[in-house]
Amino acid sequence: MRPLVATIDLSAITQNYAVAKRCAPGRQAFAVVKANAYGHGVREVVTALHDLADGFAVACLEEAAEVRALQGEARILLLEGCFDANEYQFAAQLGLDVVVHSEQQAQQLLAATLNRPLNVWLKLDSGMHRLGFNAAQLRDWYGCLSGAEQVAELNLISHFACADERGSEATEHQLEQFLDLLDLDFAQRSLANSAAILTIPAAHMDWLRPGIMLYGATPFADLTAKELGVRPAMSLTAQLIACRDVAVDEVVGYGGSWRAERPSRIGTVSCGYADGYPRHAPAGTPVIVGGHRVALVGRVSMDMLTVDLTDAPDAAIGDAVELWGAQLPVDEVALAAGTIGYELLSKVTARVSRRYCSH
Ligand SMILES: Cc1ncc(COP(=O)(O)O)c(C=O)c1O
């Protein structure tokens, strides 16, 4: 069997959920489990959070149906709402909470014949300019949807663009836009993603929406997961499958892009870009081999990557390699590769077997 596995510590996820809840006592929290629970396996994550989570948030109806099959009662929030008119009926059958972010969605909802009314979250575009109504439109639609037969609760939601930049003026402005609408009598309000849960108490409202923090990574460039008190859930581990010595001026990997400047020992690791390791990770990106931190060298291949073992002379074929996880925060790898932990975690591909544990 190919020695590559993503080990998911489900107790880290339940503990991280508890951290989110402790940040905002008395509030409820939708665990954001879209994109296969950020790559961690939606079924296992939802099952682990079964007795704990107040609700779950997903990106589409297909994801919602998967969660509903495991969770008969929990609230499930469809973050982008329905993509066409036919989806409302199915959403009602599944008993979902739906975002309504556009006139088209609002009109389709009002035209729908539903077997039961839906909890509706009117989305305010408070400054991100991706989805949502401006304040005036939102007030109009509040009026139109209040009391409509298709609507159970009428709620308010918005999303921050820059909550990961501490002290951001844009975030202040977004918060003000949201607060300005609170003269309307919404049943529930939701604004805070992980960054806001952790650092902006004024944004906590009624329902939190923690995503990345559940998985033990940081949304911030200047605060580590450890500093935030969350524990990494996924360790991506492989093995050293080959070792060789290369002389000065020998090159390594596709394109010969890395050249040895000293006599070097090169290790080959059973993980590549078809597993979700970023192909654009540059030489120097950290990798843990047998507990030692070494550097990636040469281009990442589809199924393998190479590391410089010159300063880890005891490393040998069969040694455990951690690409990220308990010993090496995914955020460090992401920083080296010019991306974010979110992308690395959610892009671990289906061919990587997931193993689950609880410590
Ligand atoms: C609308 C919405 N709310 C909450 C989240 C969770 O954000 P985070 O993973 O930064 O906590 C996301 C994630 O992208 C989102 O799109």
The ligand as a Gaussian input file, in Angstrom:
#p B3LYP/6-31G(d) Opt

LIG

0 1
 C      -20.247000      32.753000       4.328000
 C      -19.159000      32.080000       5.096000
 N      -19.225000      32.037000       6.429000
 C      -18.263000      31.442000       7.175000
 C      -17.158000      30.859000       6.573000
 C      -16.090000      30.260000       7.438000
 O      -14.937000      31.058000       7.357000
 P      -13.592000      30.633000       8.116000
 O      -13.174000      29.329000       7.520000
 O      -12.637000      31.741000       7.791000
 O      -13.948000      30.540000       9.551000
 C      -17.049000      30.889000       5.197000
 C      -15.872000      30.299000       4.566000
 O      -15.425000      30.635000       3.520000
 C      -18.082000      31.511000       4.430000
 O      -18.011000      31.561000       3.097000

